[in-house]
Amino acid sequence: MPMNPLFYPISDSARTQNLHDQIQIALAIADRHVLQSLLENCIPTLAKGQHVHAISTQVGVPTGNQQTADGIVQFESKRCRLAAPEERTERTVANSSRTLESRELARLTQHESDLQTLGNSLPLSLTVSLLAESGFHSEQIEEILHLPYDAWHKSWWYAIDPGGNFTLPFLRQMRTLRYPDGTFTLQYKDFFEQDNPNCFISRTEKVLVLIKPDSQGFGETLRQINYQRDALGIDKAILICSTISDLEAQGFINQGISVYPAVELILPTQSNCTQCGRTECAMNGASDSPVALCYGFLPESEFV
C-alpha cells in the first residue's frame, strides 16, 4: 500500500533532470528483470515473474487528439504448462486401481474444446522450435512429427488456478499434418474438467503505463488514465508515482489501477565524488573514487 517506504519524494539529484524523461528512458531501455519487477511489484500485482513468457515496451504511444501515452508494457502471460515426467508417474501411482483411474480420467476430461491450429504450413525447423519451446523433449517431438495419419499424441498439462498456481490438470491431444513440400501443420484439442485453458501456453496482454507528476491531482490523473485506456482498448494500468497518499492509492486501486514507486526506475547519473555536496557519503571528496554513476550525486554548487 502507499505506506510502502518506496513511495517518497525523489531526491534533488534526480530532479536535476526531467523525472518524466528519466522514467521513459528507463522504460525504453529496461531489461526483462526491470519490466518483470514493474508487473510483479506494483500494488496490486499484475503478473508473477514465473508466469511471464516474453515482455516488451513501447514508449510515447499516440492515443489521438495529439496526446500520447507514457508507455505500454506487452507481455505473454503463461496460462498452462506441460506436466513433467515425474508428475505423470505420480498420477499413475495415485490411481493404481484401474477402476479409480478410469473414473478419475472421465471426471478430468468430461469437456472437449474445439480443434485449434498451433501452426500452419510451418517448415521443419520452426515446427521443432515451437514444440521445444512448449516444453516437449526430443523424444516427444520425434513422436509428434512422425504420427500416423489421424493418430493423436496425448499429454497431460496443468492450467493456472485462481491463486496463480499450476494445479488444474487437463489432457491435450495433438496431431500433425504433413505436406509434400516438407511443411507441417500442428493441431490440438483439450479435454478438461471445467475450465477451458483457452490458449496453448500463454496469452498476450497489454498494460498502460502512466507517470504521475507530483503536482497532478487525483481527478485529473484518473481522467487521463481512463481516456488512454479507452483510446487504446487496454484495461490494465500502472501508475508510476513518487509520492501518494493512502486515500489516493486506494482510490486508484479500486478503479483497477496498480501503483508503482518511481524511485525503482530512476537512472543513475554521471558523478564525480570530488564535486559532490553530499558530505554524509563515505566516498565524498575521494579523488580515487571508483564511482562513475550514482543515484544520489548532487553537485556541490546545487547543494542546499
C-alpha positions as CSV (number, residue, x, y, z in Angstrom):
1,M,0.0,0.0,0.0
2,P,1.1,3.7,-0.2
3,M,2.8,3.5,3.3
4,N,5.4,1.4,1.5
5,P,8.7,3.2,2.1
6,L,9.5,3.2,-1.6
7,F,6.8,5.9,-2.1
8,Y,8.7,9.0,-1.0
9,P,9.8,12.3,-2.7
10,I,12.5,11.8,-5.3
11,S,15.9,13.2,-4.3
12,D,17.1,16.6,-5.6
13,S,19.7,14.9,-7.7
14,A,17.0,13.0,-9.6
15,R,15.1,16.3,-10.1
16,T,18.2,18.0,-11.8
17,Q,16.9,16.1,-14.9
18,N,13.4,15.8,-16.0
19,L,11.9,13.0,-13.9
20,H,9.3,12.1,-16.6
21,D,12.0,11.8,-19.3
22,Q,14.2,9.7,-16.9
23,I,11.5,7.2,-16.3
24,Q,10.5,7.0,-20.0
25,I,14.2,6.3,-20.9
26,A,14.3,3.7,-18.2
27,L,11.2,2.0,-19.7
28,A,12.6,2.2,-23.2
29,I,15.9,0.5,-22.4
30,A,14.6,-1.6,-19.5
31,D,15.7,-5.2,-19.5
32,R,13.5,-8.2,-18.7
33,H,14.2,-8.1,-15.0
34,V,13.1,-4.5,-14.6
35,L,10.0,-5.0,-16.7
36,Q,9.0,-8.1,-14.7
37,S,9.5,-6.1,-11.5
38,L,7.1,-3.5,-12.9
39,L,4.4,-6.1,-13.3
40,E,5.2,-8.2,-10.2
41,N,6.0,-5.5,-7.6
42,C,3.3,-3.0,-8.4
43,I,0.4,-2.8,-6.0
44,P,-1.7,-4.9,-6.6
45,T,0.5,-7.3,-8.6
46,L,-0.4,-7.8,-12.2
47,A,1.7,-10.9,-13.1
48,K,4.0,-13.2,-11.2
49,G,7.5,-13.3,-12.8
50,Q,7.4,-17.1,-13.3
51,H,4.2,-16.6,-15.4
52,V,5.8,-14.1,-17.8
53,H,6.9,-15.7,-21.1
54,A,8.0,-12.7,-23.1
55,I,7.9,-9.0,-22.4
56,S,8.5,-5.7,-24.2
57,T,7.7,-2.0,-24.0
58,Q,6.5,0.9,-26.2
59,V,7.1,4.5,-25.1
60,G,5.3,7.6,-26.2
61,V,2.3,5.8,-27.9
62,P,-0.2,8.1,-29.7
63,T,-3.7,8.0,-28.4
64,G,-5.4,10.6,-30.6
65,N,-6.1,14.3,-30.2
66,Q,-2.4,15.0,-30.3
67,Q,-1.9,13.1,-27.0
68,T,0.4,10.2,-26.2
69,A,0.5,7.5,-23.5
70,D,3.7,7.4,-21.5
71,G,4.2,3.7,-22.3
72,I,2.7,0.3,-22.9
73,V,4.1,-3.0,-21.5
74,Q,3.2,-6.0,-23.6
75,F,3.8,-9.5,-22.2
76,E,2.8,-13.1,-22.7
77,S,1.2,-14.5,-19.6
78,K,1.6,-18.3,-19.2
79,R,-1.7,-20.0,-18.6
80,C,-0.7,-23.6,-18.7
81,R,2.4,-25.9,-18.8
82,L,3.3,-29.4,-19.8
83,A,3.4,-31.8,-16.9
84,A,6.9,-33.1,-16.0
85,P,7.5,-36.9,-16.4
86,E,7.6,-37.4,-12.6
87,E,4.3,-35.7,-12.2
88,R,2.8,-38.1,-14.7
89,T,4.3,-41.0,-12.8
90,E,2.8,-39.7,-9.5
91,R,-0.6,-39.6,-11.2
92,T,-0.3,-43.2,-12.3
93,V,0.8,-44.4,-8.8
94,A,-2.0,-42.4,-7.2
95,N,-4.6,-44.1,-9.4
96,S,-3.2,-47.7,-9.2
97,S,-6.7,-49.1,-9.2
98,R,-7.9,-49.4,-12.9
99,T,-11.5,-48.6,-11.9
100,L,-10.4,-45.5,-9.9
101,E,-8.2,-44.4,-12.7
102,S,-10.9,-44.7,-15.3
103,R,-13.3,-42.7,-13.1
104,E,-10.7,-40.0,-12.5
105,L,-9.9,-39.8,-16.2
106,A,-13.6,-39.4,-17.1
107,R,-14.0,-36.7,-14.5
108,L,-11.0,-34.7,-15.6
109,T,-11.8,-35.0,-19.3
110,Q,-15.6,-34.5,-19.4
111,H,-15.5,-31.4,-21.6
112,E,-13.8,-31.1,-25.0
113,S,-12.6,-27.9,-26.7
114,D,-12.8,-27.1,-30.4
115,L,-10.0,-28.1,-32.7
116,Q,-7.2,-25.5,-32.6
117,T,-4.3,-24.8,-35.0
118,L,-1.0,-24.2,-33.3
119,G,1.0,-23.6,-36.5
120,N,0.0,-23.7,-40.2
121,S,2.4,-24.9,-43.0
122,L,5.5,-24.5,-40.9
123,P,9.0,-25.5,-42.0
124,L,10.6,-28.4,-40.1
125,S,13.0,-26.1,-38.1
126,L,10.2,-23.8,-36.9
127,T,7.9,-26.8,-36.0
128,V,10.7,-28.4,-33.9
129,S,11.4,-25.0,-32.3
130,L,7.8,-24.4,-31.5
131,L,7.3,-27.8,-29.8
132,A,10.6,-27.5,-27.9
133,E,9.5,-24.0,-26.6
134,S,6.2,-25.6,-25.5
135,G,8.1,-28.0,-23.2
136,F,8.3,-31.2,-25.2
137,H,11.6,-33.1,-25.1
138,S,13.3,-34.5,-28.2
139,E,11.7,-38.0,-28.0
140,Q,8.2,-36.5,-27.7
141,I,8.9,-34.1,-30.6
142,E,10.1,-37.0,-32.8
143,E,6.9,-38.9,-32.0
144,I,4.7,-35.9,-32.8
145,L,6.4,-35.3,-36.1
146,H,6.0,-38.9,-37.2
147,L,2.5,-39.7,-36.1
148,P,0.5,-41.9,-38.4
149,Y,-2.4,-40.2,-40.3
150,D,-5.3,-39.4,-37.9
151,A,-3.2,-40.5,-34.9
152,W,-3.0,-38.2,-31.8
153,H,-0.2,-37.6,-29.3
154,K,-1.6,-37.4,-25.7
155,S,0.0,-35.4,-22.9
156,W,-1.1,-34.1,-19.5
157,W,-0.9,-30.4,-18.8
158,Y,-1.6,-28.1,-15.8
159,A,-3.7,-24.9,-16.2
160,I,-3.4,-22.0,-13.8
161,D,-5.9,-21.8,-10.9
162,P,-7.4,-18.6,-9.4
163,G,-4.5,-18.4,-7.0
164,G,-2.0,-18.2,-9.8
165,N,-0.7,-21.8,-9.4
166,F,-0.4,-24.5,-12.0
167,T,-2.7,-27.1,-10.3
168,L,-5.6,-27.8,-12.7
169,P,-4.9,-30.9,-14.8
170,F,-6.2,-31.4,-18.3
171,L,-5.5,-33.7,-21.3
172,R,-4.2,-32.4,-24.6
173,Q,-4.2,-34.3,-27.8
174,M,-2.1,-33.2,-30.8
175,R,-1.8,-34.3,-34.4
176,T,0.5,-33.4,-37.3
177,L,-0.5,-32.8,-40.9
178,R,2.5,-33.3,-43.2
179,Y,2.6,-31.8,-46.7
180,P,4.6,-32.8,-49.9
181,D,6.6,-29.6,-49.7
182,G,8.0,-30.6,-46.3
183,T,5.9,-28.3,-44.1
184,F,3.8,-29.2,-41.1
185,T,0.5,-28.1,-39.6
186,L,0.1,-28.7,-35.8
187,Q,-3.4,-29.0,-34.4
188,Y,-4.7,-29.8,-30.9
189,K,-7.7,-30.1,-28.7
190,D,-8.1,-30.1,-25.0
191,F,-10.2,-32.3,-22.6
192,F,-10.8,-30.7,-19.2
193,E,-12.9,-30.9,-16.1
194,Q,-14.5,-27.4,-16.0
195,D,-12.5,-24.5,-17.4
196,N,-11.1,-24.4,-21.0
197,P,-7.4,-23.3,-21.0
198,N,-8.3,-21.1,-23.9
199,C,-4.7,-20.9,-25.2
200,F,-1.8,-23.2,-25.9
201,I,0.7,-21.9,-23.4
202,S,0.4,-18.1,-23.0
203,R,-1.9,-15.2,-23.7
204,T,-0.8,-11.8,-24.9
205,E,-1.7,-8.9,-22.5
206,K,-1.1,-5.2,-22.5
207,V,-0.7,-2.8,-19.6
208,L,-1.0,1.0,-19.9
209,V,1.8,2.9,-18.0
210,L,1.3,6.5,-16.8
211,I,3.9,8.6,-15.0
212,K,2.2,10.9,-12.5
213,P,3.7,14.4,-11.8
214,D,3.7,15.2,-8.1
215,S,1.6,18.4,-8.9
216,Q,-1.1,16.5,-10.7
217,G,-4.3,15.8,-8.7
218,F,-6.2,12.6,-8.3
219,G,-9.2,13.5,-10.6
220,E,-7.0,14.8,-13.4
221,T,-4.8,11.7,-13.3
222,L,-7.8,9.4,-13.3
223,R,-9.4,11.1,-16.3
224,Q,-6.1,10.9,-18.2
225,I,-5.8,7.1,-17.5
226,N,-9.4,6.4,-18.4
227,Y,-9.1,8.4,-21.6
228,Q,-6.0,6.5,-22.6
229,R,-7.4,3.1,-21.6
230,D,-10.5,3.7,-23.7
231,A,-8.5,5.1,-26.7
232,L,-6.1,2.1,-26.7
233,G,-8.5,-0.6,-25.7
234,I,-6.4,-1.5,-22.6
235,D,-8.0,-2.3,-19.3
236,K,-5.0,-2.8,-17.0
237,A,-2.9,0.2,-16.0
238,I,0.1,1.0,-13.8
239,L,0.6,4.5,-12.3
240,I,4.2,5.3,-11.6
241,C,4.5,7.9,-8.8
242,S,7.0,9.2,-6.3
243,T,4.6,10.3,-3.6
244,I,1.0,9.2,-3.0
245,S,-1.4,9.2,0.0
246,D,-3.3,6.3,1.4
247,L,-6.6,7.5,0.2
248,E,-5.3,8.3,-3.3
249,A,-3.7,4.9,-3.7
250,Q,-6.9,3.1,-2.5
251,G,-8.9,5.2,-5.0
252,F,-6.7,4.2,-7.9
253,I,-6.6,0.6,-6.9
254,N,-10.4,0.5,-6.6
255,Q,-10.5,1.8,-10.2
256,G,-8.4,-1.1,-11.5
257,I,-5.1,0.8,-11.5
258,S,-1.9,-0.5,-9.9
259,V,0.7,1.8,-8.3
260,Y,4.5,1.6,-8.6
261,P,7.3,3.6,-7.0
262,A,9.1,5.9,-9.3
263,V,12.3,5.5,-7.4
264,E,12.6,2.0,-8.8
265,L,13.0,3.4,-12.3
266,I,15.3,6.3,-11.7
267,L,18.5,6.1,-13.7
268,P,21.9,6.8,-12.1
269,T,23.6,10.0,-13.2
270,Q,27.3,10.6,-14.1
271,S,29.0,11.6,-10.9
272,N,32.3,13.0,-9.6
273,C,32.8,12.4,-5.8
274,T,35.2,15.3,-5.5
275,Q,32.4,17.7,-6.7
276,C,29.5,16.1,-4.8
277,G,27.9,18.1,-2.0
278,R,26.6,15.1,0.0
279,T,29.1,15.1,2.9
280,E,27.4,12.2,4.6
281,C,28.6,9.8,1.9
282,A,31.7,7.8,2.6
283,M,33.1,8.5,-0.9
284,N,32.6,12.2,-0.7
285,G,35.7,14.1,-1.8
286,A,37.6,11.0,-2.7
287,S,39.7,11.7,-5.8
288,D,40.3,8.0,-6.4
289,S,36.6,7.0,-6.1
290,P,35.6,4.2,-8.5
291,V,32.1,5.5,-8.6
292,A,31.1,6.7,-12.1
293,L,27.4,6.6,-11.9
294,C,25.4,7.4,-8.8
295,Y,21.7,7.7,-7.8
296,G,22.5,10.3,-5.1
297,F,25.0,12.6,-6.9
298,L,24.3,16.3,-6.3
299,P,26.8,18.9,-7.5
300,E,28.2,20.9,-4.6
301,S,27.1,24.1,-6.3
302,E,23.4,22.9,-6.1
303,F,23.6,21.5,-2.5
304,V,21.3,23.3,-0.1
